[in-house]
Amino acid sequence: MNASTSSSSRSIGFHVALTSIGFAVVQLDVTIVNVALPRIGADLGVSVASLQWVVAAYTLSFAVLLLTAGALSDALGARSAYSAGFAVFALASSMCGLAPDAGSLIGARALQGVGAALLVPSSLALLRDACGNDSALRARCVGQWTAAGGVSIAAGPIVGGALLSTFGWQSIFLVNVPLCMAAALLTLRTFDATAQRLKAARIDLAGQALALVALTALVASIIAASAPAANHDLLTAGFLVAALATVAFCRVEATTDAPMLPLEFFRRPGFACAIIFGVVANLTYYGVVFVLTLYLQHGVGYSAFEAGLAYLPLTATFIVSNVVSGAVAARYGRRFPIIAGALIGATGFALLTRLDAFSSYRAMLPAFALIPLGMGLAVPAMTTVVLSSVERHWTGTAAGALNAARQVGGAVGVALFGALAGADRNRIISGLHGAARISIALLIVAALIVWIGMRRVGHASRADGGTVRAAPASDASASSHDAPDAPMGTCQRMHSGSR
């Protein structure tokens, strides 16, 4: 029995490690690129707006395609989607490393987002399958999976700085190629083809197109607004297109037989609140990290490598808070770590408002520790709420919805906060302060939404050690262990009129 348990633990550990590689690679290519932006701008001779697109092209394609990728993962099989994601990511990374100009780089970054979209929902689907019906094990594994992403976020600037100093900015992309190819081969050898096809493959092309139009128009308008001679008529038209496309998207999703985002998800326990929090978490974190990169290198005068080292505290803090999050959720309910994480993160952002061109690293350190501490505590609990609110055959789609929402937040954050900054030192510093204040307000609002909307979810999950059981969903094919995890909360009742 002990030998069998030990073997099972090793197997689960390897599955967690392998599924975490995909998430780590996806997250790494956000922050590793941030530290290289000044060098890319100098080598290619591009503006801050073009650098925003180097970041936004990746996050936009990632966000827009996540929902379709989640559906493909459910329909075609997580193993196939996961290995294909690695292949696409490797190809796109090689194209980024060989890009001769900004346009080619931005296009290759968009293709990287396609690979990333395939990787994230399929990795979570594989992880859920590996954990079976053990919700406590699932919570721990999701915490470890999230920790891998947190570590890669924190390690990105350090690794990027080292590669920049030695090999140039192209190396930050080329390093992905051998890692992705090895991971793709391991995936095909490790995971079997069981349940490769969970439901028929039906792609919501109309919803996909409308999502692309809405998000691209929104981000493009925000980035264009930062231009000194912005055309206000074009900006108004861009925001109007984004709004109309969003309304049309919701209409299509409510009426089509195979929606990329089933609106009934928003009636599930905690789902809507977790999605809202995910948007805010990524908007604030990635938006501020973009401005911080400019601050460290142009505002304070750090080299790329020194800027990477400055982020070092994020690594340990992310690891600790991600791993602790599961235990905190099991003891106090899933709502508590989300709210506590939001307030801790807001405190860290508040400390950024005290920084100026002469700030020492000691003055930066508390903020660099508290921000990832809060985010790392909240995100695993948020992810567990989403995964627990849907049946097994919707796991990939739900994971895609969550991560799509988060990437939308990240893309909007980079565009919004990047618009507050600029090329000169004074504007970068004022932009950092403005971004920090907006982040504080958004996190407090998100915490209040979770506090009110997940009240019944939080009480129920605490009652049985973090796992809530409720009557099965209306899907007659769902088994009892696939049932949602709690009664309908406030956020769900607000959406009860949807489809």
ZIURRA-V435394 format. One record per residue. RES is the residue in one small letter. SS is DSSP state (A for helix, B for strand, O for the rest). PHI is phi in whole degrees, -180 to 180 (NA if undefined). PSI is psi in whole degrees, -180 to 180 (999 if undefined). Layout:
<<RES & SS & PHI & PSI> <RES & SS & PHI & PSI>>
This chain:
<<m & O & NA & -46> <n & A & -64 & -41> <a & A & -64 & -40> <s & A & -64 & -43> <t & A & -64 & -42> <s & A & -64 & -42> <s & A & -64 & -41> <s & A & -64 & -40> <s & A & -64 & -42> <r & A & -64 & -39> <s & A & -64 & -46> <i & A & -62 & -42> <g & A & -60 & -41> <f & A & -68 & -39> <h & A & -64 & -42> <v & A & -62 & -44> <a & A & -62 & -44> <l & A & -70 & -41> <t & A & -71 & -26> <s & A & -73 & -25> <i & A & -60 & -44> <g & A & -60 & -47> <f & A & -65 & -39> <a & A & -64 & -43> <v & A & -63 & -43> <v & A & -61 & -46> <q & A & -71 & -37> <l & A & -59 & -38> <d & A & -78 & 4> <v & A & -88 & -58> <t & A & -80 & -28> <i & A & -67 & -30> <v & A & -76 & -37> <n & A & -54 & -44> <v & O & -70 & -20> <a & O & -90 & -8> <l & A & -56 & -47> <p & A & -59 & -39> <r & A & -68 & -42> <i & A & -61 & -43> <g & A & -62 & -41> <a & A & -70 & -44> <d & A & -69 & -39> <l & A & -97 & -7> <g & O & 65 & 51> <v & O & -118 & 162> <s & O & -85 & 174> <v & A & -62 & -37> <a & A & -62 & -41> <s & A & -66 & -38> <l & A & -66 & -35> <q & A & -61 & -38> <w & A & -71 & -29> <v & A & -61 & -38> <v & A & -80 & -47> <a & A & -70 & -32> <a & A & -60 & -38> <y & A & -69 & -52> <t & A & -69 & -33> <l & A & -67 & -52> <s & A & -64 & -36> <f & A & -59 & -51> <a & A & -66 & -47> <v & A & -64 & -37> <l & A & -92 & -7> <l & A & -61 & -41> <l & A & -67 & -44> <t & A & -65 & -39> <a & A & -65 & -37> <g & A & -64 & -41> <a & A & -66 & -39> <l & A & -64 & -37> <s & A & -62 & -43> <d & A & -68 & -38> <a & A & -83 & -43> <l & A & -98 & -16> <g & O & 114 & 134> <a & A & -64 & -37> <r & A & -63 & -45> <s & A & -64 & -44> <a & A & -65 & -40> <y & A & -66 & -47> <s & A & -67 & -37> <a & A & -65 & -37> <g & A & -60 & -43> <f & A & -63 & -41> <a & A & -64 & -45> <v & A & -65 & -41> <f & A & -64 & -39> <a & A & -65 & -44> <l & A & -61 & -48> <a & A & -64 & -38> <s & A & -64 & -40> <s & A & -65 & -37> <m & A & -67 & -38> <c & A & -62 & -45> <g & A & -66 & -25> <l & O & -103 & 5> <a & O & -64 & 128> <p & O & -86 & -17> <d & O & -151 & 175> <a & A & -65 & -39> <g & A & -62 & -44> <s & A & -65 & -40> <l & A & -65 & -44> <i & A & -64 & -41> <g & A & -63 & -43> <a & A & -67 & -34> <r & A & -65 & -36> <a & A & -63 & -39> <l & A & -67 & -35> <q & A & -58 & -39> <g & A & -62 & -33> <v & A & -63 & -47> <g & A & -63 & -41> <a & A & -63 & -39> <a & A & -63 & -36> <l & A & -72 & -32> <l & A & -74 & -44> <v & A & -69 & -56> <p & A & -65 & -35> <s & A & -69 & -34> <s & A & -66 & -40> <l & A & -69 & -37> <a & A & -64 & -43> <l & A & -63 & -39> <l & A & -67 & -41> <r & A & -65 & -41> <d & A & -62 & -40> <a & A & -65 & -31> <c & A & -85 & -12> <g & O & 63 & -136> <n & O & -99 & 9> <d & O & -83 & 98> <s & A & -67 & -34> <a & A & -66 & -44> <l & A & -63 & -41> <r & A & -61 & -43> <a & A & -62 & -43> <r & A & -65 & -43> <c & A & -67 & -39> <v & A & -64 & -38> <g & A & -61 & -41> <q & A & -69 & -40> <w & A & -60 & -46> <t & A & -66 & -37> <a & A & -61 & -38> <a & A & -61 & -42> <g & A & -66 & -40> <g & A & -64 & -41> <v & A & -63 & -42> <s & A & -67 & -35> <i & A & -59 & -46> <a & A & -73 & -37> <a & A & -77 & -22> <g & A & -51 & -52> <p & A & -63 & -35> <i & A & -70 & -50> <v & A & -62 & -43> <g & A & -62 & -44> <g & A & -61 & -42> <a & A & -65 & -44> <l & A & -67 & -39> <l & A & -62 & -43> <s & A & -67 & -27> <t & A & -103 & -44> <f & A & -121 & -12> <g & O & 100 & 168> <w & O & -68 & -25> <q & O & -61 & -30> <s & A & -67 & -24> <i & A & -69 & -22> <f & A & -93 & -43> <l & A & -65 & -25> <v & A & -66 & -21> <n & A & -71 & -28> <v & A & -60 & -56> <p & A & -65 & -35> <l & A & -64 & -45> <c & A & -67 & -41> <m & A & -66 & -40> <a & A & -65 & -42> <a & A & -65 & -37> <a & A & -63 & -43> <l & A & -66 & -41> <l & A & -63 & -38> <t & A & -61 & -46> <l & A & -67 & -30> <r & A & -86 & -26> <t & A & -91 & -48> <f & O & -93 & 136> <d & O & -86 & 179> <a & O & -93 & 16> <t & O & -61 & 135> <a & O & 56 & 36> <q & O & -64 & -26> <r & O & -126 & 100> <l & O & -88 & -27> <k & O & -160 & 167> <a & O & -64 & 142> <a & O & -79 & 111> <r & O & -135 & 115> <i & O & -97 & 131> <d & O & -85 & 84> <l & A & -66 & -39> <a & A & -65 & -46> <g & A & -64 & -40> <q & A & -62 & -45> <a & A & -64 & -43> <l & A & -66 & -38> <a & A & -64 & -42> <l & A & -61 & -46> <v & A & -64 & -46> <a & A & -62 & -49> <l & A & -71 & -40> <t & A & -65 & -43> <a & A & -63 & -41> <l & A & -64 & -52> <v & A & -67 & -41> <a & A & -62 & -39> <s & A & -68 & -40> <i & A & -66 & -42> <i & A & -65 & -43> <a & A & -65 & -28> <a & O & -65 & -21> <s & O & -83 & -10> <a & O & -68 & 142> <p & O & -59 & -36> <a & O & -114 & 52> <a & O & -65 & 137> <n & O & -85 & 109> <h & A & -67 & -32> <d & A & -66 & -43> <l & A & -66 & -38> <l & A & -63 & -45> <t & A & -60 & -43> <a & A & -64 & -40> <g & A & -63 & -46> <f & A & -67 & -35> <l & A & -67 & -42> <v & A & -60 & -44> <a & A & -61 & -43> <a & A & -67 & -46> <l & A & -65 & -41> <a & A & -65 & -35> <t & A & -66 & -45> <v & A & -62 & -44> <a & A & -64 & -37> <f & A & -61 & -47> <c & A & -62 & -38> <r & A & -65 & -45> <v & A & -63 & -44> <e & A & -66 & -28> <a & A & -80 & -18> <t & A & -116 & -22> <t & O & -74 & 155> <d & O & -76 & -25> <a & O & -132 & 72> <p & O & -71 & 146> <m & O & -74 & -25> <l & O & -132 & 92> <p & O & -59 & 120> <l & A & -67 & -20> <e & A & -67 & -17> <f & A & -56 & -33> <f & A & -75 & -3> <r & A & -96 & -3> <r & O & -80 & 158> <p & O & -60 & 113> <g & O & 77 & -6> <f & A & -60 & -52> <a & A & -62 & -42> <c & A & -65 & -40> <a & A & -66 & -38> <i & A & -64 & -46> <i & A & -60 & -45> <f & A & -64 & -39> <g & A & -60 & -41> <v & A & -61 & -48> <v & A & -65 & -42> <a & A & -60 & -47> <n & A & -74 & -37> <l & A & -59 & -48> <t & A & -70 & -46> <y & A & -68 & -55> <y & A & -70 & -34> <g & A & -63 & -44> <v & A & -71 & -37> <v & A & -61 & -38> <f & A & -59 & -47> <v & A & -71 & -36> <l & A & -61 & -36> <t & A & -62 & -44> <l & A & -66 & -39> <y & A & -63 & -48> <l & A & -64 & -39> <q & A & -91 & -36> <h & A & -102 & -31> <g & A & -82 & -44> <v & O & -101 & -26> <g & O & 97 & 23> <y & O & -73 & 151> <s & O & -76 & 170> <a & A & -60 & -41> <f & A & -68 & -41> <e & A & -64 & -38> <a & A & -63 & -38> <g & A & -63 & -44> <l & A & -65 & -30> <a & A & -63 & -26> <y & O & -86 & 2> <l & A & -54 & -40> <p & A & -59 & -23> <l & A & -63 & -32> <t & A & -62 & -58> <a & A & -63 & -39> <t & A & -66 & -43> <f & A & -62 & -45> <i & A & -58 & -51> <v & A & -64 & -49> <s & A & -70 & -36> <n & A & -64 & -44> <v & A & -70 & -39> <v & A & -70 & -27> <s & A & -55 & -43> <g & A & -61 & -43> <a & A & -67 & -39> <v & A & -65 & -42> <a & A & -65 & -38> <a & A & -65 & -34> <r & A & -86 & -40> <y & A & -115 & -1> <g & O & 95 & 159> <r & A & -71 & -24> <r & A & -68 & -38> <f & A & -61 & -52> <p & A & -64 & -28> <i & A & -69 & -47> <i & A & -67 & -46> <a & A & -61 & -42> <g & A & -62 & -40> <a & A & -62 & -43> <l & A & -71 & -37> <i & A & -65 & -44> <g & A & -62 & -41> <a & A & -61 & -38> <t & A & -63 & -42> <g & A & -62 & -42> <f & A & -65 & -35> <a & A & -61 & -37> <l & A & -68 & -24> <l & A & -67 & -25> <t & O & -70 & -10> <r & O & -92 & -6> <l & O & -83 & 148> <d & O & -143 & -169> <a & O & -68 & -16> <f & O & -112 & 10> <s & O & -67 & 139> <s & O & -83 & 165> <y & A & -65 & -31> <r & A & -60 & -35> <a & A & -71 & -29> <m & A & -79 & -29> <l & A & -56 & -46> <p & A & -58 & -42> <a & A & -66 & -41> <f & A & -67 & -19> <a & A & -92 & -42> <l & A & -73 & -37> <i & A & -61 & -54> <p & A & -69 & -27> <l & A & -61 & -47> <g & A & -68 & -46> <m & A & -64 & -42> <g & A & -67 & -29> <l & A & -75 & -37> <a & A & -83 & -40> <v & A & -64 & -44> <p & A & -61 & -41> <a & A & -64 & -41> <m & A & -61 & -44> <t & A & -65 & -42> <t & A & -63 & -38> <v & A & -59 & -45> <v & A & -67 & -48> <l & A & -64 & -33> <s & A & -80 & -10> <s & O & -92 & -5> <v & O & -128 & 163> <e & O & -74 & 163> <r & A & -57 & -41> <h & A & -74 & -4> <w & A & -107 & 9> <t & A & -58 & -50> <g & A & -61 & -41> <t & A & -66 & -44> <a & A & -66 & -42> <a & A & -63 & -39> <g & A & -64 & -40> <a & A & -62 & -45> <l & A & -62 & -50> <n & A & -72 & -30> <a & A & -62 & -46> <a & A & -61 & -42> <r & A & -65 & -41> <q & A & -70 & -34> <v & A & -59 & -45> <g & A & -59 & -44> <g & A & -63 & -44> <a & A & -63 & -43> <v & A & -66 & -39> <g & A & -62 & -45> <v & A & -63 & -44> <a & A & -66 & -45> <l & A & -69 & -52> <f & A & -74 & -31> <g & A & -63 & -33> <a & A & -67 & -25> <l & A & -78 & -25> <a & O & -94 & -176> <g & O & -166 & -163> <a & O & -85 & -26> <d & O & -91 & 156> <r & A & -60 & -47> <n & A & -63 & -40> <r & A & -71 & -34> <i & A & -62 & -44> <i & A & -68 & -43> <s & A & -66 & -35> <g & A & -65 & -38> <l & A & -63 & -45> <h & A & -64 & -43> <g & A & -64 & -42> <a & A & -63 & -39> <a & A & -65 & -42> <r & A & -67 & -41> <i & A & -62 & -40> <s & A & -63 & -42> <i & A & -59 & -49> <a & A & -62 & -44> <l & A & -66 & -41> <l & A & -67 & -37> <i & A & -66 & -43> <v & A & -63 & -44> <a & A & -63 & -39> <a & A & -63 & -40> <l & A & -65 & -39> <i & A & -63 & -44> <v & A & -66 & -41> <w & A & -60 & -44> <i & A & -82 & -48> <g & A & -75 & -25> <m & O & -109 & 21> <r & A & -59 & -48> <r & A & -71 & -34> <v & A & -64 & -44> <g & A & -63 & -42> <h & A & -66 & -43> <a & A & -68 & -41> <s & A & -68 & -32> <r & A & -72 & -28> <a & A & -65 & -31> <d & O & -122 & 33> <g & O & 77 & 30> <g & O & 101 & -3> <t & O & -121 & 127> <v & O & -113 & 140> <r & O & -118 & 142> <a & O & -144 & 177> <a & O & -63 & 150> <p & O & -59 & 155> <a & O & -70 & 175> <s & O & -68 & -18> <d & O & -64 & 113> <a & O & -68 & -20> <s & O & -83 & -9> <a & O & -75 & 137> <s & O & -84 & 170> <s & A & -63 & -34> <h & A & -76 & -7> <d & A & -95 & 3> <a & O & -70 & 154> <p & O & -57 & 161> <d & O & -99 & 1> <a & O & -166 & 166> <p & O & -66 & 165> <m & O & -66 & 131> <g & O & -97 & -178> <t & A & -60 & -44> <c & A & -60 & -38> <q & A & -71 & -38> <r & A & -66 & -31> <m & A & -64 & -27> <h & O & -101 & 10> <s & O & -65 & -16> <g & O & -81 & -10> <s & O & -72 & 137> <r & O & 20 & 999>>
